[in-house]
């Protein structure tokens, strides 16, 4: 029987296909807490042991730390046995004033300042810096990172979008045409960016962080529908909504990379009640739900400890009864038109409600 984690899906019309489960490296960049070198190495080793062969990273994650740590493992392996994606749009440099430099929002990470640059030269420079940190001579795909209102004011957005459309995209097209990369996409944090910015250029995929999770399907008939129409694949970058769908409503739940507001906590408690009724683990539902959407090719949950990796692999393959998804819709906890999995126990998820 083919296991779910070994299933691959095509990325748009590109030469790239990806496993449905990958590994996101923001946590080993020390997003919420410091992660010791031994824990980082053990976590990456566990991912490999459990069969994960797709890894996503970025210069932003720990200001270079995540790429260094990931590259430390990948450079020892046969290049044909794994796939790796990283991001462009930021270059790193030494801070001008080390005494006042802050690594925020990273709890740990490295002492490097970020410079945003979505131009032709900026994208190539970002790409070359990433190859050096990863100690690799190729990556499989590049992602235009954080070109949205969460990171730029209106004036900067206009400048950066102009740089991308007028020259930056040509760098990515050149790298793809030459075979340096197989595909390129854009990282998306908001529904607005998925609807507008991502549609300004032709992409093979969108790496969607927050707009499509078990907690939020508001982009179902807008940005996600446009991806289906344009044959733009989607990689779900935050299937746990940056934390709370893994930890649950108890404790200091994270949502959208900050403290979860009360309305989100209330919604999660509703999901948890249905989970108890059907004996379903909330993180299992969070991982399996987005893969039912016809645009979604892969999910890339993060982990900071080996047991978290092992748990993610097991949860993805845990059977969930169809009545669970029906109950969520009946209670208004997921969008009535959202595709839901019918079988994910060792098989491709079937898209329902399309």
C-alpha positions in Angstrom: 0.0 0.0 0.0 1.3 3.4 -0.9 1.6 5.6 2.1 0.2 9.1 2.1 3.5 10.8 2.8 5.1 9.3 -0.4 2.3 10.6 -2.6 3.5 13.3 -5.0 1.5 16.0 -6.7 2.3 18.1 -9.7 3.2 21.8 -9.4 1.3 23.7 -12.1 2.7 23.1 -15.6 6.3 23.0 -14.3 8.8 20.1 -14.2 8.4 19.9 -10.5 6.3 17.6 -8.4 6.4 17.5 -4.6 5.4 15.1 -1.8 2.2 16.0 -0.1 4.1 16.4 3.2 7.2 18.5 3.6 9.1 20.1 6.5 9.0 23.9 7.2 12.1 25.3 8.9 10.9 28.4 10.6 10.9 26.8 14.0 14.6 25.7 13.7 15.2 29.4 12.9 14.0 29.9 16.5 10.6 31.5 15.8 9.0 31.0 19.3 11.9 29.7 21.3 15.6 29.0 21.0 16.4 25.5 19.7 19.7 23.9 20.6 22.0 22.6 17.9 21.5 19.0 19.2 17.7 19.4 19.0 17.9 21.0 15.5 20.0 18.2 14.2 17.9 15.5 15.8 14.7 17.0 14.4 16.0 17.1 10.9 17.4 13.6 11.2 13.9 12.4 12.4 12.3 14.0 9.4 14.6 12.1 7.1 14.1 8.9 9.0 10.3 9.2 8.7 10.6 9.6 4.9 10.2 13.4 4.5 12.1 14.4 1.4 10.9 18.0 0.8 12.3 20.9 2.9 11.3 24.6 2.7 13.4 27.4 4.2 14.1 31.1 3.8 16.8 33.7 4.5 14.3 35.4 6.9 14.0 32.3 9.1 16.3 33.1 12.0 18.0 35.7 9.8 19.9 32.9 8.0 20.0 30.3 10.8 17.4 28.0 9.4 19.2 27.8 6.0 22.5 27.1 7.7 21.0 24.3 9.9 19.1 22.7 7.0 22.2 22.9 4.7 24.2 21.2 7.4 22.1 18.1 6.9 21.3 18.2 3.2 24.9 18.7 2.0 25.7 15.3 3.3 23.0 13.5 1.3 22.6 12.6 -2.3 21.2 15.6 -4.1 18.8 13.5 -6.1 17.1 12.2 -3.0 15.5 15.4 -1.7 13.9 18.6 -2.8 14.4 22.0 -1.3 12.8 25.4 -1.8 13.9 28.7 -0.4 12.8 32.3 -0.8 14.0 35.5 -2.5 13.3 39.2 -1.9 15.5 39.7 1.2 19.3 39.9 1.3 21.2 39.8 4.6 24.0 42.0 5.8 26.0 42.7 8.9 24.3 45.3 11.2 25.8 48.8 11.1 25.4 49.2 14.8 25.7 45.9 16.7 25.0 47.6 20.1 21.4 48.5 19.1 20.6 45.6 16.8 17.5 43.5 17.6 16.8 40.1 16.2 13.0 40.5 16.6 10.7 38.9 16.0 13.0 35.9 16.2 13.7 34.7 19.8 17.1 33.5 18.7 18.6 33.5 15.2 21.6 35.3 13.8 22.9 38.9 13.9 22.1 39.9 10.3 20.0 42.9 9.1 17.5 42.4 6.3 17.4 44.4 3.1 14.3 44.0 0.9 15.0 43.9 -2.8 12.6 42.4 -5.4 14.6 43.7 -8.5 16.5 41.5 -10.9 19.8 42.0 -9.2 18.2 41.7 -5.7 16.6 38.3 -6.5 19.8 36.9 -8.0 21.8 38.1 -4.9 19.3 36.6 -2.5 19.4 33.3 -4.5 23.2 33.2 -4.4 23.4 34.0 -0.7 21.0 31.2 0.0 23.0 28.7 -2.0 26.0 29.5 0.1 24.2 29.2 3.4 22.7 25.9 2.3 26.0 24.6 1.0 24.2 23.4 -2.1 24.6 24.4 -5.8 21.0 24.0 -6.7 17.5 24.4 -5.2 14.3 23.1 -6.8 12.2 26.2 -6.6 12.3 29.8 -5.4 9.6 31.7 -3.6 9.0 35.5 -3.8 8.7 36.2 -0.1 6.5 38.5 2.0 5.5 41.0 -0.7 2.4 42.1 1.2 1.0 44.8 3.5 2.2 42.9 6.6 5.8 43.8 5.8 5.6 47.0 3.7 3.8 50.3 3.9 1.9 51.5 0.8 4.8 53.4 -0.7 7.2 50.5 -0.3 4.6 48.0 -1.7 4.3 50.1 -4.8 8.0 50.2 -5.3 8.6 46.5 -4.6 5.8 45.4 -6.8 7.1 47.6 -9.6 10.6 46.1 -9.2 9.2 42.6 -9.3 7.0 43.1 -12.3 9.5 45.1 -14.3 12.7 43.1 -13.6 12.6 40.7 -10.7 10.3 38.2 -12.5 12.8 38.1 -15.4 15.4 36.8 -13.0 13.2 34.0 -11.9 12.2 33.2 -15.5 15.8 33.1 -16.5 16.7 30.7 -13.7 13.8 28.5 -14.7 14.6 28.6 -18.4 18.3 27.7 -17.7 17.3 24.7 -15.5 18.8 26.2 -12.3 15.3 25.9 -10.8 12.3 23.9 -11.9 9.6 26.3 -10.7 8.9 29.6 -8.9 6.1 30.9 -6.7 5.1 33.5 -4.2 4.7 33.4 -0.5 1.3 34.7 0.7 0.2 35.8 4.1 -3.2 37.4 3.5 -6.3 36.8 1.4 -5.8 40.3 -0.1 -2.3 39.3 -1.4 -3.6 36.0 -2.8 -6.3 37.8 -4.7 -4.2 40.7 -6.0 -0.4 40.6 -5.7 -0.1 36.9 -6.6 -2.2 37.5 -9.8 0.1 40.2 -11.2 2.7 37.7 -12.4 2.5 34.2 -13.8 3.4 31.7 -11.0 3.8 27.9 -10.8 2.6 28.0 -7.2 1.6 30.1 -4.3 3.0 29.3 -0.8 0.0 30.2 1.3 0.7 30.8 5.0 -2.6 31.7 6.6 -5.5 32.2 4.2 -6.5 28.6 3.9 -6.6 26.4 7.0 -9.1 24.5 9.1 -9.8 27.9 10.8 -10.2 30.1 7.8 -11.5 29.4 4.3 -12.5 33.0 3.4 -10.3 32.8 0.3 -12.1 29.7 -1.0 -14.1 31.4 -3.8 -11.6 34.2 -4.4 -7.8 33.6 -4.3 -8.0 29.8 -4.1 -10.5 29.7 -6.9 -8.2 31.9 -9.0 -5.4 29.5 -8.4 -7.5 26.6 -9.7 -8.5 28.6 -12.7 -4.9 29.5 -13.6 -3.5 26.1 -12.7 -1.4 27.7 -10.0 -0.6 25.1 -7.4 -0.8 25.9 -3.7 1.6 24.8 -0.9 0.1 25.3 2.6 2.8 26.9 4.7 1.0 27.0 8.1 -1.5 24.1 8.3 -1.6 24.6 12.1 -2.4 28.4 11.6 1.0 29.1 13.1 0.4 27.0 16.2 -3.1 26.9 17.7 -4.4 24.0 15.6 -1.5 21.9 17.0 -1.6 23.0 20.6 -5.4 23.5 20.9 -7.2 26.2 22.9 -5.5 25.5 26.2 -2.5 27.6 27.1 -0.8 30.3 25.1 -2.1 29.4 21.7 -0.5 31.2 18.7 -2.5 32.4 15.7 -1.0 34.3 12.7 2.3 34.4 14.5 0.9 36.2 17.6 -1.2 35.5 20.6 -4.5 34.0 19.5 -7.4 36.4 20.0 -10.5 35.3 22.0 -12.7 34.9 18.8 -10.1 32.4 17.5 -9.9 30.6 20.8 -13.7 30.3 20.8 -13.7 28.9 17.2 -11.0 26.4 18.2 -13.0 25.2 21.2 -15.9 24.5 18.7 -13.6 22.4 16.6 -12.3 20.6 19.7 -15.8 19.7 20.7 -16.5 18.1 17.3 -13.1 16.3 17.5 -14.1 14.8 20.9 -17.4 13.6 19.5 -15.7 11.7 16.6 -12.5 10.8 18.5 -10.4 12.8 16.1 -7.2 14.6 17.0 -7.4 18.3 16.1 -3.9 18.4 14.6 -4.8 15.4 12.3 -7.8 17.3 11.0 -5.7 20.4 10.5 -3.1 18.5 8.4 -5.6 16.6 6.3 -8.1 19.3 5.6 -6.2 21.5 3.1 -5.0 18.6 1.0 -8.5 18.0 -0.2 -8.5 21.2 -2.1 -7.8 20.7 -5.8 -5.1 23.4 -5.9 -3.2 22.2 -2.9 -0.1 20.1 -3.7 1.7 20.0 -0.3 1.7 21.0 3.3 4.8 22.0 5.2 4.3 22.0 8.9 7.2 23.0 11.1 8.7 21.2 14.1 11.3 22.0 16.7 11.7 18.5 18.3 11.9 15.0 16.8 8.7 13.8 18.4 6.8 16.6 16.7 8.0 15.4 13.3 7.0 11.8 14.1 3.6 13.0 15.3 2.9 15.0 12.1 3.7 11.9 9.9 1.4 9.7 12.0 -1.4 12.3 12.1 -1.5 12.8 8.4 -2.2 9.1 7.9 -4.7 8.7 10.7 -8.2 7.8 9.4 -10.9 10.4 9.9 -14.6 9.4 9.4 -16.5 11.4 6.7 -19.1 12.2 9.4 -16.6 14.4 11.1 -16.3 16.7 8.1 -20.1 16.7 7.7 -20.5 17.7 11.4 -18.1 20.6 11.0 -20.1 21.9 8.1 -23.4 21.4 9.9 -22.1 23.5 12.8 -20.8 26.2 10.6 -17.2 25.5 11.7 -15.9 25.2 8.1 -17.2 26.7 4.9 -20.1 24.7 3.4 -18.4 24.6 0.0 -14.9 23.6 1.3 -13.6 20.3 -0.2 -13.1 17.7 2.5 -11.1 14.5 2.6 -13.1 11.2 2.3 -10.2 8.8 2.6 -6.6 9.7 3.6 -5.6 6.4 5.1 -2.8 5.4 2.7 -4.6 6.9 -0.4 -5.0 10.3 -2.1 -7.6 12.4 -0.5 -10.7 12.6 -2.6 -12.1 16.1 -3.3 -15.7 16.4 -2.1 -18.2 19.1 -2.8 -16.6 20.3 -6.1 
